[in-house]
Amino acid sequence: MAKISPVSIKYMIHANFSAEGALEKPDVIGAIFGQTEGLLGAELEMRELQKEGKIGRIEVDLHKEGKNTVGVVKIPTALDQSETTLIAAAIETIERIGPCDSQITVERIEDVRGSKRDYIIERAKKLMSEIHGTTDSREISAEIKESAKIAGIREYGDNKLPCGDISGKELIVVEGRADVVNLLRNGVNNVIGMNGTKLPDEIRELGKEKEITLFVDGDRGGKLIAQNVTENANVTYIATAPDGKEVEELTGKEILMNLRKKVPVKDFFSGFSEKKKSYSTESKEERTEKKAEEPFDLTAEKKEKLKKISKQNEGNGKAIILDSNLNEIKSVSVKTLVSTLKRFRTKITALVIDGTATTPIIISAEEVSCKVIVAKNFGTTDTNIKLLSL
């Protein structure tokens, strides 16, 4: 007897039956085949259909209720709709099962493929919601290329300085890991980071055998780093990012353009000195106003007020900018504080920061003549600003 393949099932006939007496499963199956024989013609003879694999294994589930036997019959078919409904109607004509009077009622005809489709759709929706990332081939390709470049980042020396391929004669020195990653991403491989503003011994040693180009941010902090590094290591050239920009923010075009504009150390600092001299073009009134600025006296009363402000700001992720009377000028996110300070034109006396005052924040605060910074931790203590942890 042929068996129907589970994957070819189209419909499932669900029928209930009730018989007045005790029955077994073979009695039910025998009645279905025997009492439908010849009803629908040779083409829909159930025995032949099962041999051909168009009707599957008939399942019977029964139990006794007092003197009666009741149960469920399931008939899988690979026939079309009309043929399946004819088979379903035919089994309802069965009046006896075994020795017992009985009645069979078709409860429903299930479209198995429809159920599969519903499952497929719901499952597809769930899988779609779990997809992370992009399916755009160009974006995937770019991501793979970028990953390959960043994967080339290595560590050098006892301080585990982030670097690319530094085997060549020329070497570019930047401040941190983010700067190294940005240069590697844009195809500049002969780069090493200092992991901060302090000059590591590894850079000092590399300067003895390689031609070093120092690539710094385009702000006062970058110039201070340049001064510190050139005083303690052999640096040949200095390149800077555009004013107000950091190396980690630059595009590939900007990186190459500013590296081409590198200048010898001597020329860099002589040009810096000329910029300082140009400040003398300020009006007499402006110079007088600067001289008239009084130093900030941090009294016990002011400390107590700063402590109160700091406690109120705790957990907010904010930085509060204060004037000379310790009144709030502005409240901004700590993440945007550096860029805010670079654009600030009002005099700032104090900063109250929720969390750590990083080195870039402290350098930016110096540029706006801030007198006091209140924070839990500090990225550097090499500053003239009064640092308080209240």
Phi, psi and omega in degrees: 000128182289152178245140178282137178287134180304329183283345182263359180295131178255316184227156175232120177273124178251120182228146176253146176224157177218131181230144181271078181150183182271133181227163172238166182302316179301331177297318182292313182296319178297320179296321181297314180288316187289316187274354173260357184295127178082355182290320188247011179090171185297327184291334181244030174288121190296325178296316180293321179297324179289323176298323181279356179081018180266346171233134183269193181293126180279127181255134180234130176234118184225161175204163184264140173235095186067236179273348183266160173240127179236157180184189183231140176240134176238125181238109177278140179225153173248020179277172176279182186299311185295317180294321179295317179294328176295317178298317180298316180293326182295320183288341176288347179278353181292127182248341179226139173237117186062226180272003190251144170292142184210171177217131178244131179234128177283118181283314181193162172243115185269129173278099184299322180294324177296319177297320178295319180297318178300316179298316182300316182296313181296319179294321179296321178298316181295317179296322179298319181292339182267355180289129177244142177098188186256153175248005178283123186298326180291320179292321178298316180298317180295322180295320180295316180298316181295319179299321180295322180291314182291331179298341180282000181289134184236182177235141184231134172076181180295330180276002179050055181289132179291136183204169173256226178271106183251027182281342182284179182282328182263142184220135177254126181252126178238178187282307189226181182297320181299324178293318179299313180301317181295319179292318178298319180300330182256022170087006177263106190262334184276063187229148176218144180256153181270351183061042179132191183271342181279136183283117178285156179297329181299320179293320179300318180290320179296329180294341180283338185237350182234159176272110186263132169248119179271124182246109188242166178292157182271050178220183182298324179300320178298321180291324177294320177296317179301318180295317181295315183292315183292335178283340186240358180213160180276102180248133182268313183229159174230131174239146180233150172288162177302156182307130177082357181250153176254155183302322182292345181267349190286147173280169179301320180296318180293322179300308182296320182296317182284332174291326177293334181272012180301148182230155174301152184305316182300314181294325181299312184284333176291322177293325179294322179294321179296324178295322179296320180294328182295343178294342181291350178284358177298152180291159180300321180298319181295318180294322179295320180297320180294319180295329184283351180296127182270145178295150182275120181265111183273089181279170178298324179296318180291323177300319180295321178293319177296322179297319179295316179296318180298319180294320179292331183273350186300130177086000182270346183068024185248161171239129182254125181264128186240151177269190185295337177266009181062033172265145184293126173268316183198150175239124183226165175293142179301326182296331183256008186297317183301310181295326178295315181296325180294333181264355187286138179243343179278149178294136180242132180257320185215154174234132173246115189244132175276102181117225186257135171271100184288168179302313178302324179295315181296318179297317179295324178294323176299321183294335178254019174060035177294141184261327186221138172234128177251123180201171178282319181223164183226135181290333178205153176248004181277075183202158176273352180288141177285122183254124182237136173241092189267000000 
